[in-house]
């Protein structure tokens, strides 16, 4: 059993190592999902900008 000292709330949490690992894994999977969503939104915006630029260039020709 490990003791985790939390300075924000000034308390101690007693937890098994596997519980600590699974909590970090859950947090990482949530963050990973958010990062993937952010990247796909950014790619969509880039594609829209490129599409608009291509239309403008075609209209000039």
Secondary structure as a PSIPRED ss2 file (coil, helix, strand):
# PSIPRED VFORMAT (PSIPRED V4.0)

   1 X C   1.000  0.000  0.000
   2 X E   0.000  0.000  1.000
   3 X E   0.000  0.000  1.000
   4 X E   0.000  0.000  1.000
   5 X E   0.000  0.000  1.000
   6 X E   0.000  0.000  1.000
   7 X C   1.000  0.000  0.000
   8 X C   1.000  0.000  0.000
   9 X C   1.000  0.000  0.000
  10 X C   1.000  0.000  0.000
  11 X E   0.000  0.000  1.000
  12 X E   0.000  0.000  1.000
  13 X E   0.000  0.000  1.000
  14 X E   0.000  0.000  1.000
  15 X E   0.000  0.000  1.000
  16 X C   1.000  0.000  0.000
  17 X H   0.000  1.000  0.000
  18 X H   0.000  1.000  0.000
  19 X H   0.000  1.000  0.000
  20 X H   0.000  1.000  0.000
  21 X H   0.000  1.000  0.000
  22 X H   0.000  1.000  0.000
  23 X H   0.000  1.000  0.000
  24 X H   0.000  1.000  0.000
  25 X H   0.000  1.000  0.000
  26 X H   0.000  1.000  0.000
  27 X H   0.000  1.000  0.000
  28 X H   0.000  1.000  0.000
  29 X H   0.000  1.000  0.000
  30 X H   0.000  1.000  0.000
  31 X H   0.000  1.000  0.000
  32 X H   0.000  1.000  0.000
  33 X H   0.000  1.000  0.000
  34 X H   0.000  1.000  0.000
  35 X H   0.000  1.000  0.000
  36 X H   0.000  1.000  0.000
  37 X H   0.000  1.000  0.000
  38 X H   0.000  1.000  0.000
  39 X H   0.000  1.000  0.000
  40 X H   0.000  1.000  0.000
  41 X H   0.000  1.000  0.000
  42 X H   0.000  1.000  0.000
  43 X H   0.000  1.000  0.000
  44 X H   0.000  1.000  0.000
  45 X H   0.000  1.000  0.000
  46 X H   0.000  1.000  0.000
  47 X H   0.000  1.000  0.000
  48 X H   0.000  1.000  0.000
  49 X H   0.000  1.000  0.000
  50 X H   0.000  1.000  0.000
  51 X H   0.000  1.000  0.000
  52 X H   0.000  1.000  0.000
  53 X H   0.000  1.000  0.000
  54 X H   0.000  1.000  0.000
  55 X H   0.000  1.000  0.000
  56 X H   0.000  1.000  0.000
  57 X H   0.000  1.000  0.000
  58 X H   0.000  1.000  0.000
  59 X H   0.000  1.000  0.000
  60 X H   0.000  1.000  0.000
  61 X C   1.000  0.000  0.000
